[in-house]
Amino acid sequence: MSLQMPGLTPCVEYAIAVEALPQSLAFMLNVLGADIVRREDDASGRMRQAEIRLGHSQLVVRDADGIAARPVLQVKVRDAGRTFARAVAGGATPLRAPLTMSGGERCAVVQDTGGVIWHLASSAGCRGRSGDLPAARIMMAG
């Protein structure tokens, strides 16, 4: 059975969460020959994630910040702050309060009552007409 969502533009991004982002990126750049396509920093200038190109592949490499001990689902939502508040009100455990990255993406992290960690992100990319939950990326701890 296939779930169809009217007006949805599919968008899949491959991502991993790593414990030591600068060191992992240095390895990918210097050893594997990857190139940084885009970098996102938090308000203090600390790198939070980078998109890299490795050959014909593109990968998002994120800072795990100690919460990615298991796979994380990242979903694009219309408003990360509002979705975060709704999730916490519904019983989810807040792991990271909403924050705005240097590129304008707003992010938050919660763990649902079933133990799944959700990275909530709101930005202009990967949205259907309604802007609700059109894409998910699975991140694995590095």
C-alpha positions as CSV (number, residue, x, y, z in Angstrom):
1,M,0.0,0.0,0.0
2,S,1.3,3.4,-0.9
3,L,0.6,6.6,1.0
4,Q,-0.1,9.5,-1.4
5,M,0.0,13.0,-0.2
6,P,-1.5,15.6,-2.6
7,G,0.9,18.4,-3.6
8,L,3.9,16.7,-1.9
9,T,7.3,17.1,-3.6
10,P,9.3,14.1,-2.3
11,C,12.7,15.0,-0.8
12,V,15.1,12.5,0.7
13,E,18.3,13.6,2.4
14,Y,20.9,11.2,3.8
15,A,22.3,12.3,7.1
16,I,24.5,11.0,9.9
17,A,25.0,12.3,13.4
18,V,28.6,12.1,14.7
19,E,30.1,12.7,18.1
20,A,33.0,14.9,16.9
21,L,31.8,16.9,13.9
22,P,35.0,18.8,13.1
23,Q,37.1,15.7,13.2
24,S,34.7,13.6,11.2
25,L,34.5,16.4,8.6
26,A,38.3,16.7,8.4
27,F,38.4,12.9,7.7
28,M,35.8,13.1,5.0
29,L,37.5,16.1,3.4
30,N,41.1,15.1,3.7
31,V,40.9,11.3,3.4
32,L,37.8,10.7,1.3
33,G,38.1,13.8,-0.9
34,A,34.6,15.2,0.1
35,D,33.7,18.9,-0.5
36,I,31.5,21.0,1.8
37,V,28.4,22.2,-0.1
38,R,26.8,24.1,2.8
39,R,27.6,24.7,6.4
40,E,25.2,25.7,9.3
41,D,26.3,27.3,12.5
42,D,24.4,28.1,15.6
43,A,24.1,31.7,16.9
44,S,27.5,31.4,18.7
45,G,29.2,30.4,15.5
46,R,29.6,26.7,16.5
47,M,29.2,24.4,13.5
48,R,26.0,22.3,13.9
49,Q,25.9,20.5,10.5
50,A,27.4,20.5,7.0
51,E,26.2,19.1,3.7
52,I,29.1,17.4,1.9
53,R,29.4,16.0,-1.6
54,L,31.4,12.8,-2.0
55,G,31.6,11.8,-5.6
56,H,28.0,11.7,-6.9
57,S,26.6,11.5,-3.3
58,Q,25.5,14.2,-1.0
59,L,25.3,13.7,2.8
60,V,24.3,15.8,5.8
61,V,26.7,15.4,8.7
62,R,25.3,16.7,12.0
63,D,26.7,17.2,15.5
64,A,25.2,14.5,17.7
65,D,25.4,16.5,20.9
66,G,25.1,13.3,22.9
67,I,21.5,12.6,21.9
68,A,22.0,10.4,18.9
69,A,22.8,7.2,20.6
70,R,20.2,5.6,18.3
71,P,18.7,6.5,14.9
72,V,17.0,9.9,14.7
73,L,14.2,10.8,12.3
74,Q,14.4,14.3,11.0
75,V,11.2,15.8,9.6
76,K,10.6,19.1,7.9
77,V,7.7,20.9,9.6
78,R,6.0,24.3,9.1
79,D,7.0,25.6,12.5
80,A,9.6,23.7,14.6
81,G,8.8,25.8,17.7
82,R,5.0,25.1,17.6
83,T,5.5,21.4,16.7
84,F,8.0,21.1,19.6
85,A,5.4,22.6,22.0
86,R,2.7,20.3,20.7
87,A,5.0,17.3,21.0
88,V,5.9,18.1,24.7
89,A,2.3,18.8,25.5
90,G,1.5,15.3,24.0
91,G,4.0,13.6,26.4
92,A,7.3,13.8,24.4
93,T,10.5,14.4,26.3
94,P,12.2,17.7,25.2
95,L,15.9,17.0,24.3
96,R,16.7,20.3,22.7
97,A,14.6,23.4,22.8
98,P,14.0,25.2,19.5
99,L,16.9,27.2,18.2
100,T,17.6,29.1,14.9
101,M,20.6,28.2,12.9
102,S,22.7,30.7,11.0
103,G,21.1,29.5,7.7
104,G,17.7,30.4,9.0
105,E,16.6,26.8,9.7
106,R,14.8,26.4,13.1
107,C,15.4,23.1,14.9
108,A,14.3,21.3,18.0
109,V,14.6,17.7,19.2
110,V,12.2,15.5,21.2
111,Q,11.9,11.9,22.1
112,D,8.4,10.4,21.8
113,T,6.8,8.1,24.3
114,G,7.9,5.1,22.2
115,G,11.6,6.1,22.5
116,V,12.0,7.5,18.9
117,I,14.1,10.7,18.7
118,W,12.6,13.3,16.4
119,H,14.7,16.2,15.0
120,L,12.1,18.9,14.0
121,A,13.3,21.3,11.4
122,S,11.5,24.2,9.7
123,S,13.0,25.8,6.6
124,A,12.1,26.6,3.0
125,G,13.3,23.3,1.5
126,C,11.4,20.0,0.9
127,R,7.9,21.1,1.5
128,G,4.6,20.1,0.1
129,R,1.9,22.7,-0.6
130,S,0.7,22.6,3.0
131,G,4.2,22.6,4.5
132,D,3.5,19.7,6.8
133,L,5.9,16.8,7.3
134,P,6.9,16.2,3.7
135,A,10.3,14.7,4.2
136,A,12.2,12.5,6.7
137,R,15.9,11.8,6.9
138,I,17.3,9.0,9.1
139,M,20.5,9.8,11.0
140,M,22.7,7.2,12.6
141,A,25.2,7.9,15.4
142,G,28.7,8.0,14.1
